[in-house]
Every structure is written in C-alpha cells, then in structure tokens.
Amino acid sequence: AKQSEADRKDREMEEEAQRAAAERDAEAAMNGDDGDEADHDTRRLPTRRRMEIVMKNKAEANELFSCGNYRHAAARYAKALTHCAKFYDLSPQEEQEVKDVKLSLYLNMAFSYIKLEKFDNAFASCNDALSIDPKNVKALYRRATV
C-alpha cells in the first residue's frame, strides 16, 4: 500500500511537472521567446528553500501586476508554478501548503490573462485552480467571466 501511494505521488508530481512545462512553453510562445532560457534548475532543494523561491517569484509577479505589467506577471506566476512542481518528499502539511500556494498562483495567473484578454489561457488557469479546489468561488467566478 505504501508503494502504491508513493507511485501515485510520483505520477502526480510528474504530471504537474509536465503541466508546468507546458505552461512555461506557452508563456515563452506568448512572449515571443525562442525557448533558449529553459528552466534548468534540477536541484533537489530542501522544501523550505524551494518554497522561498516560489514565494519570491510570486511576490515579484504581484509587484509586476500592480504596476500593470500583466504579461510579465503571468510569466512570473508560471515560473513560480514550475518551482512548485519540484517539491519532493512532502509531509501532508507541506503538501497542503504547496496546494494552497499553487491555487493562489493559478488564480493570479488567470486574472493576469483576463487583463491581457487572453481568455483561453485564463480559462485553462481557472480549470487548473479548480482541479486543486473544485468549489473555489474565485476560480468559478473568473472562469465564468471569460
């Protein structure tokens, strides 16, 4: 049973990494980047340090958003999400903390896309948020507005 639980978590982490990579590629295409600046951070950082990186990216994105720089804010939220996919060996409490942060990042990214009038991206971000919390009112509302 422990092995199947570990396998399930490994599959979830791999799926999340693939989703984050797809989002990063979409961001690069949207920003006109050619993909040369791929995320090569494969370090197995301690959970606390990885969370610091995620929160730093989120804070930078929030600052960009508040200045009206929605495109770069969305890219920074996506970068934070790629770091969220790199956690490993999480306790249940840490796993919930990561889910809460990811939910916030998806919601913020959706709002950035709404401001950019990129409604398909906003819809996808809302769906990603709803995959974490299916009854999240903010995600439901934002998805309904696009």
Number of C-alpha atoms within 10 A of each C-alpha: 6 7 8 9 10 12 12 12 15 14 12 13 17 14 13 17 18 14 16 20 19 14 20 22 17 16 21 17 12 12 12 9 12 10 12 7 8 11 12 6 10 8 8 11 13 11 17 11 11 18 21 11 16 24 18 14 22 24 16 17 28 22 14 17 21 11 10 13 16 22 19 17 26 26 22 26 28 26 23 26 28 24 20 24 20 19 19 16 12 13 10 9 9 16 14 12 14 20 16 14 19 22 23 17 28 25 25 24 30 30 25 27 23 20 16 15 12 15 18 14 21 27 22 17 25 27 20 19 28 20 12 14 14 12 11 15 11 14 27 16 11 18 23 10 11 16
